[in-house]
């Protein structure tokens, strides 16, 4: 058997370009994602954008309870029918950006999974961060270019605002690449799967999240400038000194901890 042969979907539905839909259809990569998630015991799994159930149904075969968030109402009925013999599927028919994950968790930690729509992947990531206190981990598939930026370290050409903002609150681990041919229809770019593990809020060390975001945004808003010039309206000379950060450095040279120190300096 060809390990990269297409997985037969439980049902078929046309991909809607306006929703950024690309349905995963290669059983090899489906199995790799399920193995990466590795659901156990009483895990509360929440999948974003189940589509044709490529990841949903294998997860249900291993774990009998799953909540999915699906904006495309045309997929809800066939997904419900396909999942019925396998386990308990709860469908939240809503735009994920309007879902309150803290309310959904209802006091129990949740694990997020999803093949995220490319056109709104960054907003979804930042929306999830707002609820990191109730999230155990996240396994997402996104454009490889985005995952590279998420996991990049200082000195990398793709290290930037997204890298710092996510790594301040989460451990970010790039797992594996998924080629265009694994999808129907195939996207024009490679994808990748990433694991994000929220840090203990007590160890993050950010005094004011809004100020931290403002400092990071301003620092990377003018990458070619030194921090002294990029942050001249945000961070004073005294604050640079208090944080122990060189004002003649550039944003891409700073560790995440140094951005936190700059934001916290008074």
N, C-alpha and C positions, 0 to 999 in steps of 0.2 A: 504494500500500500504506500502510495506517495504521501510522506508526512506533511507535504505542503499542498495537498489537494484541498479544494474548497469544501467547507462544511455546508451540508444541506440545511438551509434555514428552515425553521418551523413554519414560516410563512414568508411571502414576498410582498414587498411594497415599494413603489417607486421612490427613489431618493429625492428629497426636495432641496433644490439648490439654495433657495432662500433661507433654509434652516441649517445650511452647511452640513448636510447629511452625507456621510460616507460609511457604509455598513461593513463591519469587519466580517470576512467570509473565509478565512484560512484557518483550518482547525489547529495547525501547529502553533500559531500565535495566540489563538483562543486558549489553548491548553496552557501556554506559557503564562498568560495573564492570570488564569485561575490558580495556577501553581504559585504565582507570586503573591496573590491575595491570601491563599491558604486559609480559608475560613474554618473556624473551630468553635465547638461548644455553643455558647450562648451569644456569639457575636451578633451585633445588630448591623447588618449590611444595608447600605443605601447606594443604589446605582443611579447615576445621572445619565439620562439619555439611553435607554436600553435598546432603542431601534427595533431590529428584527429579532432580538433576543439572543444574539450570538454569544454574549457573555452571561446574560441573565439565566438562560436555561441550564448551562453547565454549572453555574453557581448553585442553582436550585437543586441540582442532582447531588451536590455535596453538602448543601446546607438548606434545610427545609423552610427557611423563612427569609424573605427578602422584600425590601421596599424599593420601588423605582420611581424616578421623577421623569415624566415624559410630557413634553409640550405638544407633540403632534398627536392630536386626538384620533387620527385615522389609524394609529398603531395600537391603541388601547385594547380594543375588542379582540383582535387576533392574538395579541400578546397574552391577554387573560386566558384565552382558550388554550394556547400552547403550554402555558405554565400550570394549568389546572391539575394534570396528572402527577406533577412533580413535587409540588409543595405549596406553601402559603405565600402568594404574591400580593402585596399592597401597592396600588398604583396611585401616585400623587400627580394629577393632571394639571401641571402648572409650570410656568417659566421658572427655572431653577434659581434665577436671580431674585425671585420673589418668595422663595422658600426660606423660612426661618429654621435653620438646622438645630438651633438650641431648643426651640419648641418641639420640633420633630423628635429630638432625642428623648424628651420627657424624663430627664434625670438619669438616663443610661447612656454611656458612651457609644458613639456610632463609628462605623468604618465606611469611608466613601470610596466608590469605584466608578470609573466612567471613561468612555471614549468621547472626549469633550468636543463639541462643535468648534472648529478652528476659528470661526469668526467671533466667538465670545469667550475664548478660553481664558484669557487674562482676567476679565471681569469675574469669571467663575472662581478662579484661584483666590482673588482678593476677597470675594464674598465668603468663601470657605474660611479664610483666615479670621474673619470677624467672629467666627464660631469655633475657633480652634480649641477652646476649653472643653468642648464636648466631643471632639473628634480624636479617635485613637490613631488613625492613620488614613492616608489617601493613596490610591493607586489610579493614576490617570494616564490616558493616552492622548498625546498632543502632537503638534508638529515637532519634528526633531529639532528644528531651529529654536523653538521656544524652550524645549527641555534643556538644550545646550546652554541657553541663557540662564535658566533657572538654577542649574547646577554649577555654573562657572565660578572660578575663584579669582582673587585679585591678580591683575596682570594679564588676564585673558582679554582678547579683543571683544568678546561678547559679554564680559562681566559688566553689569549695569544695575539700573534701578531695580529691575525685576529680581536679579540675583540677590541683592542686599535685602530687599523687603521680605522675600520669602525665607531666606536663610536666617534672618534675625528671629523668626518665629518657628521655623521648622528645620529639621534635618532633611536635605534634599538629595535623593540618590537616583541617578539615571540607571535604569535597569537594562533595557535592550531596544534595538531599532526594529521597526516594522515597515517593510517596503510598501510602495503604492499598490503592488499587485495583490496584496492581502485584502484589499477592500473592493467593494462594488458600490458605486463606480470608483475606480482608482483616483486618488487625489494626485496632484502634480508634484507633491513633495514627500519625502520620507517622514514617517512618524516615529515616536519613541514612547516607551512606557516609563513613568517616573514614580518613585515612592516618596511620599512626604510624611514625616513623623513630627507632629507638633511638639515643641519643647515644653517642658514644665513651665507654666507661667511664672513660677517663683524664680526661675533661673534666667528668664529672658533679659531682665535688667533695664527695660526701657521705661523711663519715668513718665514720659508724655508721648503716646503713640502718634498724635497729630504732629507734634514738633519733629519727631523722628522722621516721619514721612516727608515733611516739608524740607528738612535738611538733605535727605537723600535725593529728593526730586530736584532741588536746586543744584546740588553737586554734579549730577549727571546731565542737567539741562544744558550745560556748556562744557562738554568733555575736554575740549582743548585748553580750557583755562585752568590756571592753578586754583586750588580751593580758596585761597585768599580773595581772588577776583570773583569766582563763581558764587561764593557765599558771603560777599561783602555786605549784604543787607540782612543776613540771617545769623551769622556767627561773628563775634567780635574777636579782636586780637587776644584779649584776656581769656576768652572761652577756648580758643585754640591752645593757649598755654595751659589752661586748667585740664584740658583733655589729653595733653601730651601729643598733639597731632601737628605735623609740620604744615604751615599754611602754604608753602611752595610746592606741596605734593599735588597730584591730580587724583580725581575721584577713583579712577580704576586701580590706583595703587593701595587704597585703604582696605583693611580687613573690616568685616562686619562689626566687630567689637569696637573699632575706632569710630565708625559712624555712630554707634550707640553712645560712646563717650562724648563725642561732639554734641549730640543732641541733648545729653544730660548736663553738659557743662553750664555753670552759672557764674 
